[in-house]
Amino acid sequence: MIDLTSEPKDQLIKRIQQIEDQAIIDEIYRLLGIDFDDTVYKTTDKQKNAISEARQQVETGQTLSEDEANEEIDKWLDK
């Protein structure tokens, strides 16, 4: 196990406090597993029904492999 004395922690905290780039801060949050997006998403009844239908399709095996899905997309795009 790594010995994390207060000195390395303090140095890390000081370095983080000096960061001004939001992208770096976001990446630190991601690496630490901190969920900082507290946005609440509201779904309509239509969206809830679509989600329910999709879950049922997954449960009954009505899914496509990645290759099959790519083939379907290519057909839709007339490739």
matplotlib code that plots the C-alpha trace (Angstrom):
import matplotlib.pyplot as plt

x = [0.0, 1.2, 2.1, 0.4, 1.9, 0.4, 3.3, 2.5, -1.2, -0.5, 1.6, -1.1, -3.8, -1.6, -1.1, -4.8, -5.6, -3.3, -5.0, -7.0, -7.8, -11.4, -10.7, -8.0, -10.3, -13.0, -10.5, -9.4, -13.1, -13.5, -10.3, -11.5, -14.9, -16.6, -20.0, -20.2, -23.0, -26.1, -28.3, -31.8, -33.2, -36.9, -38.4, -41.7, -44.2, -43.3, -39.6, -40.4, -42.4, -39.5, -37.1, -39.4, -39.8, -36.0, -35.5, -38.0, -36.3, -32.9, -34.5, -36.0, -32.8, -34.0, -30.6, -28.0, -24.3, -22.1, -21.4, -25.2, -25.9, -23.2, -24.7, -28.1, -26.8, -24.9, -28.2, -30.0, -27.3, -27.3, -23.6]
y = [0.0, 3.5, 5.7, 9.0, 11.3, 14.8, 16.3, 14.7, 15.4, 19.0, 19.4, 17.9, 20.2, 23.3, 22.2, 21.7, 25.1, 26.7, 25.1, 27.6, 25.3, 24.0, 21.0, 19.9, 20.3, 18.3, 15.5, 15.5, 15.1, 12.3, 10.5, 10.7, 9.4, 12.6, 13.2, 17.0, 17.1, 17.5, 18.3, 16.8, 15.5, 15.4, 12.9, 13.0, 10.2, 9.4, 9.2, 7.0, 4.6, 4.5, 3.6, 1.0, -0.6, -0.6, -2.3, -5.0, -5.5, -6.0, -8.5, -10.5, -10.5, -8.2, -6.5, -6.2, -6.8, -3.8, -5.1, -5.6, -2.1, -0.6, -2.5, -1.1, 2.4, 2.0, 1.0, 4.0, 6.3, 4.5, 3.7]
z = [0.0, -0.8, 2.1, 1.5, 4.1, 4.4, 2.4, -1.0, -0.3, 0.5, -2.6, -4.7, -3.2, -3.8, -7.5, -8.0, -6.5, -9.0, -12.0, -14.1, -17.1, -16.7, -18.9, -16.5, -13.5, -15.2, -15.9, -12.3, -11.3, -13.8, -12.6, -9.0, -9.8, -8.6, -10.2, -10.4, -13.0, -10.9, -13.9, -13.5, -16.7, -17.1, -19.5, -21.2, -21.2, -24.8, -23.8, -20.8, -23.0, -25.6, -22.8, -21.4, -24.9, -25.4, -22.1, -23.0, -26.3, -24.5, -22.1, -24.9, -26.9, -29.7, -30.1, -32.9, -32.7, -33.5, -37.0, -37.6, -36.4, -38.6, -41.6, -40.8, -40.5, -43.8, -45.5, -44.0, -45.3, -48.7, -48.5]

ax = plt.figure().add_subplot(projection="3d")
ax.plot(x, y, z, "-o")
ax.set_aspect("equal")
plt.show()
